[in-house]
C-alpha cells in the first residue's frame, strides 16, 4: 500500500496479487478517510498483478468525491 501527497492531490494506491479487486478494498476499508479534512483531491488507485504473467492484470482509479 502507498499514499502520496503531491501538490494539492493525494493518491492512495493499493497493490494486490491475484483476482481480488484492489480499488474495492480501498473503498471498503475507507483508507481515504484520514485525508478528507485536507481539502485536496483524493485519487484512489487499485493495481492488480497476475502471479502467472508476472505483470499488471488490472488497473482502476477514481476520484474520491
Order of alpha helices (4+ residues) and beta strands (2+ residues): beta-beta-alpha-beta-beta
